[in-house]
Amino acid sequence: MTWTQAINPLGNLGLSALVDALPIIFLFCALAIWRMKGHLAGLITLALALVLAIGVHGMPGNMAFLTALYGVMTGLFPIGWIVVTAVFLYNLTVKTGQFEIIKDSIASITEDHRLQALLIAFSFGAFLEGAAGFGTPVAITAAMLAGLGFNPLYAAGICLIANTAPVAFGGIGIPIITAGAVTGIDAMAISQMVGRQLPFLSVFVPFWLVFIMAGWKGAMEVMPAILVSGVSFAVAQWFSSNYMTPMLPDILSSLVSIVALVFFLRVWNPKNVWRFADEPPVTLKVKKHSAGAVLKAWSPFIVLTVLISDWGLKSVKAVLDKVSIKIVFSGLDQAIIAGGKPLAVVYNFNWLSAGGTAILIAAIISAMILRVGPGQFLEVFAKTLKDLRFALLTIASVLGFAYVANWSGMTPTLGKAFTVTGTFFPFMAPLLGWLGVFVTGSDTSSNALFCKMQQITAEQIGVNPVLTVAANSSGGVAAKMISPQSLAVGAASTGLVGREGELFRFTVGHSIFFTLIICVITLLQAYVFDWMVPAMAKAAGASASTGATSGGGVTILLLTAAFILLLGLVASRQKGSLEALNGRRSA
């Protein structure tokens, strides 16, 4: 039995698009207006999509439910598997007290608030976004800055704005991997495209952070440090996203940026130590630690970097993929006719080559280094699963909805409707991603919702879909700072609960400004600098490929750089004790 995908089922494109948009409209209202829990909103959205797929598009019921099941399974593995293992590794460092040493090693480097914003809000925040995500970067960095004497509103606002450049590769590359899974485009191609968009913003953000705090004059005084921070981050982001794997850009870029700025501050410092006028007292106790202690604290993420980069090598992945389990969806495989061709629906359970497995192995090795016993190891893992149970349910339901919408013809109908924007669509593409993240608070969810639509619309107007799919993720990063979830986290971590409106007013202008920058970049790359857009490659299998194109020798270089970073952090502690921080009030 076969069924042909129904596009424009009501015979009127505008009306069909309006009806097919109802699940998305409901999801937006549920999250932004009714403040419904994410997992509940996701489940209802999936149910609504099933009703429309069967009742409006005429999709056979068994096919609709099997499609939803396929999407749910993709949401749980490989996507959910990466989320669980990444947060688990981070939780191990917190449980063992090593994360406090990591925080001290960053906070003790300088007393100048401008440089602290670069190190903590921008670079360290990006590291946390890559390692854990889910609000962790803003919660930790904003609390750190407030503890170091930052005005609470500026502490939260600066960290929200800084958490822009890394979002597309957050949580070990989850947004990019999701975009690849939904569209069938190789995740590495999407990673390369995002890596040719966001570095332009990454160079600019450090300057903008300092400019917001200290004005033009204050920014000019530390311009050498701003350039070192931003350029080093952007270059590493471009290199790792284009030649390694989408799972590493945040971690590598942040480490490179930190080590570059740390070593630069050993030979250069601003004439004045800048601080806020009438700022609150310092409450964060910054302790000194030995080089060995700092190295031990950072070791889980050094191990993670090595394993992820080697795991992504195509030669390694090819060997590991030999033990993959292929699950053919009977009743669905070759049964849906889309674009005149039957869809192959085979679920690829690549349990060994999956990125989450590499992270789990990194966690096991880290447990040995940190001397975590089996009981504590399992306790932390169980707690991680418990804490993420609703997040996993949200991811699974949103992916289930995405696949039902894609295969029933709902997404192609919406994509066809968007072709009315014509050649101007590349400018609009980042705005869709921005809207998705503003409402859902997640670049991953935004990509699941809109990337297939971005792909179909681009193909209709003759633009390489890799560009618009990537633009969905790149545009979405600028909305993270104004999403209700992010505002709530920022307010809670700095004692501003109830003042989320102030934070929104603080960040909304910057959000729109950054989005327009991405819109212009995307438009130029579509028609002027189209050579920057990589060729579209199909994902090999049901889950998106995260294969790297670089050699294993690169990881040795990166490992060496990471060790140098740790030693540099210790060697460059500059009067970082609490007494010194309390004793200076230069403006």
LOZAFI-187662 format. One record per residue: x, y, z of N, C-alpha, C, CB in turn; residue in three letters. Coordinates in steps of 0.1 Angstrom, whole numbers, plus 5000, padded with zeros to 4 digits. Glycine has a CB too. Layout:
XYZXYZXYZXYZALA/...
END
This chain:
500849885000500050005000500950125000499150005012MET/500650224991501450344990500450464991502250354977THR/500950574996500150694997501050814992499650725012TRP/500450904984501151014979500951134988500651054964THR/502051194992502051315000501151424994503451375002GLN/500251485003499351584998499851725001497951565005ALA/500051804991500451944992499252024987501751974984ILE/498952134995497852224993496552134992498052304979ASN/496252065002495051975002493752045001495051895015PRO/493652165004492352235003492152304990492152335014LEU/493152304981492952364968493252514968491652334962GLY/493452574979493752714980494952724989492552794987ASN/496052764983497352764990497352845003498452814981LEU/496752965003496653045015495952975026496053175011GLY/494752925022493952855032494652725038492552825027LEU/495252655028495952535033497052565042496452455020SER/497852665039498952705047498452755061499752825040ALA/497352825061496852875074496452755083495652965071LEU/495752655077495352535085496552465089494452445076VAL/497552445080498752365084499652445094499552335072ASP/499452575095500252645105499652645119500352795101ALA/498452585121497752585134498552515145496452505132LEU/499252405142500052345153501152435157500652205148PRO/501852505148502852595151502352715159503652645139ILE/501152765155500552885162500152835176499252925154ILE/499652715177499252665190500552665199498652535190PHE/501652605194502852585202503352725206503952515194LEU/503352825198503752955201502853015212503753055189PHE/501553005211500653055221500852985234499153045216CYS/500952855233501052775245502352805254501152625242ALA/503452835247504652865254504753015257505852825245LEU/504453105248504653245250503553315258504853315237ALA/502253275256501153345262500553265274500053365251ILE/500353135272499753055282500753005292498852945276TRP/502053015289503152965297502952815301503153055310ARG/502552745291502352595293503752525294501552535282MET/503852425302505052345302505452295288504952225312LYS/506752295286507252265272506852125268508652275272GLY/506952025277506551885273505051875270507051785283HIS/504251945278502851935276502452005262502051995287LEU/503052115260502752185247503252105236503452325247ALA/504352035237504851955226503951835223506251905229GLY/503451775233502551655231501251695225502351585245LEU/500751815229499451855223499651895209498851975231ILE/500851965206501152005192501251875183502452085192THR/501851775188502051645181500651585178502851545188LEU/499751585188498451535186497651615176497651535200ALA/497751745176497051835167497651805153497251985170LEU/498951785151499451755138498951625133501051755139ALA/498851525141498251395137496851415132498351295148LEU/496051495139494651515134494651575120493951605145VAL/495451675118495551745105496051655094496351875106LEU/497151575098497751485088496651385083498951415094ALA/495951335092494951235089493651295083494551145101ILE/493151395090491851455086491951545074491251525097GLY/493051625072493051725061493951675050493651855067VAL/495051615053495951565042495651425038497451575047HIS/494751355045494451225041495451115043494051225027GLY/496351135052497451045055496850925062498551105063MET/497050805058496550685065496950685080496950555058PRO/496050655089496350655103497550585107495150605110GLY/497750455102498950385106500250445102498850245100ASN/500250515090501450585085501650705094501250625071MET/500650775098500750895106501450855119499450965108ALA/500850755126501450715139502850655138500450615146PHE/503050585127504450535126505450645123504450435114LEU/504950745116505850865113506150935126505150965103THR/505150955135505351015148506350935156503951035155ALA/506150805156507050715163508550735158506650565162LEU/508650735145510050755140510650885145509950755124TYR/509850995145510351125149510651115164509351235147GLY/509851055172510051045186511350965189508950975194VAL/511550855181512850775183514050865179512750655175MET/513950945168515051025164515351135175514751095151THR/514251185181514451285192515151225204513151335196GLY/514851095207515551035219516950985215514650915223LEU/517150935203518450895198518650925183518650745201PHE/519650995179520851035187520751165195521951045178PRO/519651245193519651385198519651385214518551455193ILE/518651315219518451305234519651245240517251235237GLY/520251145234521451075239522551165241521850955230TRP/522751255232523851355233523551455245524051435220ILE/522251495246521851585257522151525270520351625255VAL/521751405272521951335285523351315289521251195285VAL/524151265279525551245283526351375285526251165272THR/526051475277526751605279526451665292526351705267ALA/525151675296524851725309525351635320523251735310VAL/525351505318525951415328527451445331525751265323PHE/528151465320529651495322529751625330530351505308LEU/528951725326529051855334528651825349528051955327TYR/527551745351527151725365528251655373525851645365ASN/528951565366530051495373531051605379530851405364LEU/531451705371532351805376531751885387532851895364THR/530451905387529851985397529751895410528352025393VAL/529351775409529251685420530551665428528651555416LYS/531651655420532951635426533651765431533851565416THR/533051875429533652005433534652055423534251985446GLY/534851995412535852035403535452165395536251925392GLN/534152175394533652295386533952425394532152285383PHE/533952425407534352545415535752585412534152515430GLU/536652485410538052515407538052575393538852385407ILE/537252525383537252575370536852725370536252495361ILE/535752755378535252895379536352985385534052895388LYS/537052935396538053015402539253045392538652945414ASP/539552945384540652965375540353065364540952825368SER/539053095362538653195352538553335359537353155345ILE/537953335371537653455378538853525383536653435389ALA/539953455385541153505392542053575382541853405399SER/541753575370542753625360542853775360542353585346ILE/541853855361541853995361540854065370541754045346THR/541054185374540154265382539254355374540854335393GLU/539754385361539054485353537754425348539954525341ASP/536554495351535254435347535154415332534154525353HIS/535754495324535654485310536254355305536354605303ARG/537454325311538054195307537454075314539554205312LEU/536854095326536053985332534853955323535654025346GLN/534254055317533054035308533553945296532454165304ALA/534653975291535153905279535453755283536453965274LEU/536153735294536553605299535353525303537553615309LEU/534553585312533453505318532153495310533153565332ILE/531653615306530353615299530553565285529853765298ALA/531653605278531753565264532453425262532553665256PHE/533653415267534453285264533953175273535953315266SER/533953195286533553095295532053055293533753135310PHE/531253155290529853125287529653035275529053255285GLY/530453065265530452985253530852835256531353035242ALA/531852825265532352695269531152615276533552705279PHE/530452685284529352615291528152585282528852705302LEU/527952675272526952645262527252525254526752765252GLU/528552505250528952385243528952265251530352415237GLY/529252275264529352155272528052115278530352185283ALA/527152205281525852165287524652235281525952205302ALA/524652365279523552435273522352435283523052365260GLY/521152445278519952435287519952545298519752305293PHE/520352665294520352775304521552785314519052765312GLY/522352675313523552675322524452795320524252545320THR/524752835308525752945307525353075313525952975292PRO/524053115311523653245317523553225332522253285311VAL/523053115337522853095352524153105359522152965354ALA/525253045354526553045360527253175358527352925356ILE/527353215346528253335343527553465349528453355328THR/526253475349525653595355525853595370524153595351ALA/525753485376525953475391527453505394525653335396ALA/528353465386529753495388530053645387530653415378MET/529453705376529753845374529153925386529153895361LEU/527953895390527253965401528053945414525853905403ALA/528653825416529453805427530753885427529853655428GLY/531253915415532553995414532254145414533153965400LEU/531054185417530754325419530054395408531954395422GLY/529554325397528854385386527454425391528754285375PHE/526954535386525554575388524754455383525254705380ASN/523754405391523054285388522354285374521954255398PRO/521754405370521154415358522154405346520354555356LEU/523354465348524354445338524954305337525454545340TYR/525054245349525554105350524654015342525654055364ALA/523354025344522453935337522353975322521053945343ALA/522254105319522054155305523254125297521854295305GLY/524454145302525754115295525853975292526954165303ILE/525553885301525653735299524653695289525453665312CYS/523453745289522353715279522853755265521053775282LEU/523453875264523853915250525053835246524254065251ILE/525953805255527153725252526853585247528153715264ALA/525653535252525253395249524553395235524353335259ASN/525253465225524653475212525453385202524653615207THR/526753415201527653345191527653195193528953405192ALA/527553145205527752995207526452915206528352965220PRO/525252975205524052895207523852795195522852995207VAL/524252825183523952735172524752605174524452805159ALA/525852605181526552485183526452435198528052505179PHE/525452485205525352455219525052305222524252535225GLY/525252265234524952125238525652025229523452105238GLY/526952045226527651955218527051945204527751805224ILE/526652055198526152065184524752015182527051985176GLY/523952005192522551955191521752025180521851965204ILE/521752165180520852235170521252195155521052385171PRO/522552185153522952145139522652005136524452165138ILE/522851915145522451775143520951755141522951685155ILE/520151835148518751825146518351875133518051915157THR/518951985128518652045115518951935104519452165112ALA/520051865106520451765096519451645096521851705099GLY/518951605109518051495110516651535103517851465124ALA/516251655105514951695100514951715085514551825106VAL/516051765079516051795065516651685056516851925063THR/517451595063518151495055519451545048517251445044GLY/519851675052521051735047522151695057520951885046ILE/523351665051524451625060524751735070525751605051ASP/524751705083524951795094526351875092524951735107ALA/527251805086528551875084528451995074529651775079MET/527651975064527452085054526752205061526552035042ALA/525752175070525052285077526052345086523852225085ILE/526852265093527852325102528852415095528652205109SER/529252375083530152465075529552595072530552395062GLN/528252595068527552715065527352805077526252685059MET/526952755088526852835100528252885104526252745112VAL/529252805102530652845105531152955095531552735104GLY/530352985085530753095076529753215077530753045061ARG/528953205088528053315091528353375105526553275090GLN/528353295115528453335129529853395132528153225138LEU/530953355126532253415130532253575128533353355122PRO/531453625118531353765116530753835129530553805104PHE/529753765134529153815146530053795159527753745149LEU/530753685159531653645170532753755172532253515168SER/533253805161534253915162533654035168534853945148VAL/532454065165531754195169531254185183530654225160PHE/530754075188530154065201531054115213529653925204VAL/532254075214533154115225533154275225534454065224PRO/533354335214533354485214532054535219533654535200PHE/530954485214529654535218529354515233528554455210TRP/529854405239529654385253530354495261530254255257LEU/531654525258532354635265531854765262533854625261VAL/531354795250530754915246529554945254530454925231PHE/528754845256527454855264527854895279526654725264ILE/528954835284529254865298530054995300530154755303MET/530955015292531955125294531955235284533355075295ALA/531055225274531055335263532255325254531055465270GLY/532255415244533255415234534655425239532955525223TRP/534855525248536155545254536655415261536255665263LYS/535855365270536155245277536455125268535055205287GLY/535755115257536055005248537355025241534954995237ALA/537655145237538955175230540155145239538955325225MET/540055165252541155145261541554995261540755185275GLU/540554905259540854765259540654695245540054695269VAL/540754775235540554725221541454615218540654835211MET/542754615222543654505219543154375225545054535224PRO/542654375237542154255243540854215237541854285258ALA/539954305233538754275225539054205213537954405223ILE/540054255205540354185192540954045194541354275185LEU/541754035205542353905207541253805211543353905219VAL/540353845219539253765224538353725212538353835234SER/537853825204536853795194537453725182536253925189GLY/538653775177539253715165539653565168540453795161VAL/540253545179540653405182539453315183541453395195SER/538353365189537153285190536553255176536053355199PHE/536553365168535953345154536753255145535753485148ALA/538053265146538853175137538753035141540353225138VAL/538753005155538552865159537152815156538852865174ALA/536152905157534752865153534652825139533852975157GLN/535252915130535252885116535952755113535852995108TRP/537152735119537952615115537352485120539352625122PHE/536852485133536352365138534952325132536152375153SER/534152425128532852395122533052355107531952525123SER/534052395101534252365087535152245084534952485080ASN/536052215094537052105091537051995102538352165090TYR/536152005112536151905122534851835124536651965136MET/533951895132532651835135531751945141532751715145THR/530451945139529652035145529452025160528252035139PRO/530051925166529951895180530951975189530051745183MET/531952035182533052085190533252245189534352025186LEU/532652315180533052455178532952535191532152515168PRO/531952515199531852605211532952575221530452575218ASP/533252445223534252415233535652455228534252255236ILE/535952425216537252465211537452615210537452405197LEU/536352685205536452825203536652895216535252885196SER/535952855226536052915239537352895246534952865249SER/537852775245539252745250540252825243539552595249LEU/540252825230541252905223541153055227541052895207VAL/539953105228539753245231540253275245538253285231SER/539953185255540453205269541953205269539953095278ILE/542653095263544053085264544753205256544552955258VAL/544153245245544753365238544753485247544053385225ALA/543553515253543453635261544253625274541953665265LEU/544353505280545153485292546653525289545053345297VAL/547153465278548553485275548753635271549053395264PHE/547853695264547953835260548053925273546753875251PHE/547253895283547253975295548453955303546053935303LEU/549253865300550553855307551553955302551153705305ARG/551354005290552254105284551554245282552754055271VAL/550254245284549554375282548454385292549054385268TRP/548254505298547154535307546654675305547454505322ASN/545354705306544854845305545454935316543354855305PRO/545555065313546155165322545255175335546255305316LYS/543955165333543055175345542255045346542155295343ASN/542055015359541154905362539754965363541554835376VAL/538854915354537554975352536554905361537054975338TRP/535654975368534654915376533455005375535054895391ARG/532254955379531055035379531055135391529754945380PHE/530455255389530355345400529255295409529955485394ALA/529455305422528555265432528055115430527255355432ASP/529055035427528654895425528454815438529654825416GLU/527754705438527554635451528854565455526454525449PRO/528954525468530154465473530454325466530154445488PRO/531654295466532054165460531654055470533654155457VAL/531053955465530553835473531253705469529053825473THR/531753695457532353575452533753555457532353575436LEU/533953455464535253425470536053345460535153345483LYS/537053415455537953355445539153295451538353455434VAL/539353165450540453095457541553065447539952965464LYS/542753045453543853005445544052855445545153075450LYS/544452795434544552655433545952625427543352585426HIS/546452505430547652465423547452435409548252345431SER/548552425401548452395387547852255385549852405380ALA/548252165394547752025393546252015395548451935402GLY/545752095405544352095408543552155396544052175421ALA/544052265390543352325379543352225367544052455375VAL/544452165365544552065354543551955356546052015352LEU/543451905368542551795371541151835369542751745386LYS/540851965373539452005371539052025357539252145378ALA/539952065348539652085334539751955326540552185328TRP/540351845332540651725325539451655318541251625334SER/538151655324537051595317536751655304535851605326PRO/536951785303536651855290537851845280536352005292PHE/539051815285540151785276539951645270541551785284ILE/539551555278539251415273538051425263538851325285VAL/537051505267535851515258536251565244534851615264LEU/537151675244537551735232538251635223538451855234THR/539151555229539951455221539051345216541051395230VAL/538151295224537251185219536251225209536551125231LEU/535651345211534651395201535351415187533951515206ILE/536551485188537151515175537651385168538351605177SER/538151285175538551155169537251075165539451075178ASP/536251075173535051005170534351055157534051015181TRP/534551175154533951235142534751205129533751385144GLY/535951155130536651125118535951025109538051075121LEU/535851045096535150955088535650815088535151015073LYS/536950805089537550675089537150595102539150675088SER/537150665113536750605126535350575126537150705138VAL/534550665121533050655121532650535112532350775116LYS/533350515101533050405092533250265099533950405079ALA/534250255107534550135115533450115126535950135121VAL/533150225133532250205144530850185139532250335152LEU/530450235127529150215121528850075117528950305109ASP/529849985117529649845113528749775123531049775111LYS/528649825135527849755145526449825147528549745158VAL/526149915137524849975138523749885136524850095128SER/522549915142521349835140520449905131520749795154ILE/520049845120519149905111517749855113519549885096LYS/516749945115515349905118514549965107514849965132ILE/514049875099513149905087511749925093513249805076VAL/511150035090509750065094508750005084509550215096PHE/508349885087507449815078506049895078507149665082SER/505549905067504249985066504550135063503449975078GLY/505850175064506150315061507250325051506650385075LEU/508250225052509350225042508850205028510350125046ASP/509250305019508850305005507350315003509250174999GLN/506550355013505150365012504650505010504450305025ALA/505450605013505050745012505750794999505450835024ILE/504950844990505450904977505651054979504550874965ILE/506851104979507051244981507951294970507751274995ALA/507551394963508251444951508451344940509651494956GLY/507451254939507451154929508251034932507951214916GLY/508951034944509750914948509350864961511250964948LYS/509450734963509150674976510150704987508950524975PRO/509750734999510650765010511250635016509950845021LEU/512550625017513150515025513150545039514550485019ALA/512450465047512350495062513050385069510850515066VAL/514350405072515050305080515750375091516150235070VAL/515450335103516050395115517450335118515150375128TYR/518350425119519750385121520150395136520750465112ASN/520150285143520550285157522050265158519850185166PHE/522850375155524350365155524850385169524950465145ASN/524650295178524850305192526350335195524350185200TRP/527250285187528650295190529250425184529450175185LEU/528850455172529450575165528750705169529350555150SER/527650695177526950815180527750905189525650775188ALA/527651035187528351135195528151115210528051275191GLY/526951085214526651065228527450955234525151035230GLY/527750845227528550745232529950785235528550625222THR/530450875226531850925228531851015241532251015216ALA/530751085243530751165255530651075268529451265255ILE/529850965267529750875278531150815281528750765275LEU/531850775271533250725273534050825280533850675260ILE/533950955275534751065282534351075296534451195274ALA/533051055299532551065313533150945322531051065314ALA/533250835316533850715323535350745326533650585315ILE/536050785316537450815318537650925328538150865305ILE/536751035327536851145337536551095351535851255333SER/535650995352535350945366536550875372534150845365ALA/537350815363538550745368539550855373539150665357MET/539650965365540651065368540151135381540751175357ILE/538851165383538351235394538051145406537151305390LEU/538351015404538150915415536750905419539050935426ARG/535850895410534350885412534050735413533550955402VAL/533550685423533250545425531950505416532950515439GLY/531850375414530650335406529350375412530650175405PRO/529150375425527950415431527650565428527950385446GLY/528550645430528350795428528150815413529550875433GLN/528850745405528750755390527350735386529750665383PHE/526750615391525350585387524350675393525150435391LEU/524650725405523850825412523650945404524350855426GLU/524851005399524751125391524051105378526251175389VAL/524250985372523650955359522150945361524150825353PHE/521750875372520250865374519651005377520050775387ALA/520351085384519851225387519751305374520651295398LYS/520751285366520751355353519451315345521951335345THR/519251185344518051145337516751195343518050985337LEU/516751195356515551255363515351395360515651225378LYS/516451475360516351615358515951655344517651685361ASP/516351565334516151595320514851525314517351545312LEU/514151455323513051375317512051455310512351295329ARG/511651575314510751655307511351715295510151765317PHE/512651755296513351815284513351705273514751855288ALA/513651585277513651475267512351455261514251345273LEU/511251465269509951445264509551555254508951435275LEU/510051675257509851795248510551775235510351925255THR/511751735236512551705223511851595215513951665226ILE/511451485221510851375214509551415208510651255224ALA/508751495215507451535209507551635198506551595220SER/508551725199508751825189509251755176509751935194VAL/510151665178510651585166509551505160511851505170LEU/508751445168507551365163506751455155506751305174GLY/506451575160505651675152506351705139505351805160PHE/507651735140508351775128508251675117509851805131ALA/508351545120508351445110506951425104508851315115TYR/505951435113504551425108504251535099503551425120VAL/504651655102504451775094505251765080504851905101ALA/506451705081507251695069506651595059508651665072ASN/506351475064505951365056504451365052506251235063TRP/503651435059502251445056501951545044501351475068SER/502951645043502751745033502451885039501651715024GLY/502351895053502152015059503252115057501851995074MET/504452075060505652155058505852195044506952085064THR/505752105034505852145020504852255016505752025011PRO/503652235022502652335019503052475024501252295025THR/503552485036503952605042505152665034504352585057LEU/506052575031507252615023506852675009508152505021GLY/505852615003505352664990504752804992504352564984LYS/504052825003503452955006504453065008502452945018ALA/505553025014506653125017507353165004507653065026PHE/507153094993507753134980507253274975507653034970THR/506153324981505653454977506653564980504353484984VAL/507653534989508653634992509753644981509353605006THR/509753544973510653544961512053544965510253654952GLY/512853624957514253634959514653704973514953714948THR/513653754980513953824993513953725004512853934995PHE/513553595001513453495012514753475020513053365006PHE/515953475014517153455022517253565033518353465013PRO/516753685031516753785041515753745052516353925036PHE/514653685049513653645058513953515066512353625051MET/514853435061515153305067515653315081516153235058ALA/516553405084517053415098515853465108518153515099PRO/514953545102513853595110512953475115513053695103LEU/512753375107512053255111512753185123511853155099LEU/514053165122514753105132514753195145516253095128GLY/514753325144514653415155513353405162514853565150TRP/512253395154510953375159510853245167509853385148LEU/511353135161511253005167511953005181511852905158GLY/513153065182513953055194513253155205515353095192VAL/512753265200512053355209510953285217511553485202PHE/510253205210509053145216509453015224508053105205VAL/510252935217510652805224511752815233510852695213THR/512652915231513852925240514952835236513452905254GLY/514752765224515752665220515952665205515152525224SER/517252675202517652675188517352535182519152705186ASP/517452435190517152295186515652285182517452195197THR/514752335191513352325187513052415175512552375199SER/513652525174513352615163513852545150514152745164SER/514952475150515352405138514452285135516852345140ASN/513952215145513052105143511752165136512652035156ALA/511352285140510052335135510152385121509652445144LEU/511252455118511352535106512352495095511652675109PHE/513352405099514352385089513852315076515452295095CYS/512952225078512352155066511652265057511452045069LYS/510952355063510352455055511352545048509452545065MET/512452575056513552655050514052585037514652685060GLN/514252455039514852375028513852375015515052235032GLN/512652355018511652345006511552485000510352295011ILE/511452585007511252715002512452754993511052825013THR/513652724998514852764991514952684978516152724999ALA/514552554978514552484965513552544955514252334968GLU/512452584960511452644952511852774945510152674960GLN/512652854952513152984946514552974940513153094957ILE/515152854940516452834933517652874942516452914921GLY/517552874955518652904964519152774970518253004974VAL/520452764972520952644979520352634993522552644980ASN/519652524996518952515009519852505021518052395009PRO/521152465019522052465030522152605036523452415025VAL/522052705028522152845033520952885042522252945021LEU/519752855037518652895045518452805058517352895036THR/518752685056518652595068519652645079518952445064VAL/520852675074521852725084521452865089523252745077ALA/520852945081520353075085519253065096519853155073ALA/518552955096517552935106518152925120516652815103ASN/519252855120520052835132520752965136521052715131SER/521453025126522153145129521253265133522953185116SER/520153275127519253385131518653355145518153395121GLY/518453225148517853195161518753235173517653045161GLY/520053235171520953265182520653405188522453255178VAL/520253495180520053635185518753645193519953725173ALA/517853545193516653555201516753485214515553485193ALA/517853415216518053345229518053445241519453265229LYS/518553565239518753665249517353715254519653775245MET/516353705245515053765249513953655251514653865238ILE/514253535250513253425252512853425267513853285247SER/511653405270511153405284511953315293509753365284PRO/512353195288513153105296514453165300513352975289GLN/515153225290516453285293516353405302517153325280SER/515353485300515153595309514953555324513953685305LEU/514153445325513853395338515153335345512853275338ALA/515953275337517253215343518153335347517953125332VAL/518253435338519153545341518653625353519253645329GLY/517353645355516853715366517053635379515353745364ALA/516853505378516953425390518353415395516453285388ALA/519353415386520753395390521353525396521553345379SER/520753635394521253765399520353845408521553855387THR/519353775414518453835423517553935418519253905434GLY/517153915405516254005398514853945395516854065385LEU/514553845403513253785401512153885402512953665411VAL/511253885391510153985391510554105382509854035405GLY/511754115378512254225370512654175356513454295377ARG/512054065351512354015338512054115327511553885336GLU/511054205330510754305320511854405318509454385324GLY/512554435328513754525327514854455319514354565341GLU/515054325321516054255313515654245299516154115319LEU/514354235296513854225282514154365275512354195282PHE/513854475282514154605276515654625274513554715285ARG/516354565283517854585282518354515270518554525295PHE/517754395266518354315256517654315242518354175260THR/516454365242515654345229516254415217514154395232VAL/516754545220517354615209518554545203517654755213GLY/519354485212520554415207520154295199521454385219HIS/519054225204518554105197518154135183517454045204SER/517454245181516954285167518154325159515954395168ILE/519054405165520254445158521054325152521154535167PHE/521354225161522154115157521454035146522454025169PHE/520054025148519353945138519454005124517853935142THR/519354145123519454215111520854195104519154365112LEU/521854185113523154155108523254025101524254165119ILE/522653915107522553785101521753785088521953685111ILE/520653865088519753875076520553925064518553955079CYS/521354035067522154095056523153995051522754225061VAL/523853935061524953835057524353725048525553775070ILE/523153675052522553565045522153605031521253515052THR/521553725030521153785017522353795007520453915018LEU/523453845013524753865005525253725001525753945013LEU/525253635010525753495006524853424996525853415019GLN/523653464995522753404985523053444971521253424989ALA/523353574970523353634956524653704953522253734955TYR/525553734962526753804959527953714962526953934968VAL/527953654974529053574978528653424979529653614992PHE/527953384968527353244968528453134968526553224956ASP/529753174965530853074966531053034981532053134960TRP/530553104990530753065004529752955008530453195013MET/528752925000527752825004528252685000526452854998VAL/528452595009528952455005527952384998529352375018PRO/528352284990527452204982526652114992528252114972ALA/525352094988524452014996524851874995523052044993MET/524951805007525251665007524151595016526651635013ALA/523651485012522651415019523251345031521951315010LYS/522551335042522951255053523051115050522051285065ALA/524051045055524150895052523450825063525650855051ALA/522150795061521350715071520350805077522250665081GLY/519650745087518550815093518950925102517750715102ALA/520150915108520651025117521651105109521150975130SER/521751225112522651315105524051275108522351465109ALA/524851285097526251265099526951375106526951235085SER/527951345114528751445121530151415118528451445136THR/530451355107531851325103532751445101531851235091GLY/533951425106534851535104535751515091535851555116ALA/536351615087537151605075538651625078536751705064THR/538951655091540351675094541051555099540451785105SER/542351555100543151445104543251435119544551455099GLY/543551315124543651295139544751375145543951155142GLY/545751425137546851505143546351635148547851525132GLY/545251685143544751805148544351795163543451855140VAL/543851685167543451665181544651675190542751535183THR/545851625186547051635194547351775196548151555187ILE/547351855185547551995187546652065196547452065173LEU/545352025195544352085204544552045218542952045199LEU/544951925220545151875234546351945240545451725234LEU/547351975232548552045237548152185241549652055227THR/547252245232546852385235545952385248545952435223ALA/545152285250544352285262545252275274543352165261ALA/546352195274547152185285547852315288548252075283PHE/548352385277548952515278547952615285549452565265ILE/546752605280545652685286545652675301544352655280LEU/545552555306545452535320546652585328545252385323LEU/547752555323548952605329549052765329550252555323LEU/548552815318548552965316547553025326548153005302GLY/546452965328545453015338546053025352544252925338LEU/546852925355547452925369548553035369547952795373VAL/549453035359550553125359550153265358551453085348ALA/549053295353548653435350547653485361548053455337SER/547553415372546653475383547153605387546553375395ARG/546353705385546853845388546053905399546753935375GLN/546553895412545953955423544453925424546154105422LYS/544253795423542853755422542153715435542753635413GLY/542753735446542153705459541053795462543153705470SER/540153755471539053835475539453965481538153765485LEU/540553965489541054095495541354195484542254065504GLU/542054155474542454245463541254305456543454175453ALA/540254215453539054255446538254355455538154135443LEU/538254335468537554435476538354565478537254365490ASN/539654555476540454675479540654775469541754625483GLY/540054745457540254835445538854895441540954775434ARG/538755015438537555075434537855185423536755145446ARG/538755155414539055245403537955255393540455205396SER/537755375388536655385378537255425365535655495383ALA/
END
